[in-house]
Amino acid sequence: KKALEIRLEKLGDKHPDTAKSYKAVGEVFFKAVNFESAEEMYRKALEIDLEAQPDNHLLLSDRYSDMANVLTVQCKLDEAIKMSKQSLARRLHIHGREDHSE
């Protein structure tokens, strides 16, 4: 949490490194089974990276996936599905839509 405070002070609340700190704090909350706080941190990381990263950056898919996971464990399934679909759509956009079903 201290790293997050320092990055907020030095870099501001729109910097990609600040998003990394939000994600790291979110992971700690997730592992501590504090899912509401984890969701808040993951959501902030996603919001920053949506503005700071290009649309085709794989990191955005990871952020959506983090959100889907934390929403799933909170039984917020409709929103979790939306986040999962966003994650998948970005991965398909980046890696192509090849059929690997065989």
Disulfide bonds with the S-S distance in Angstrom:
none
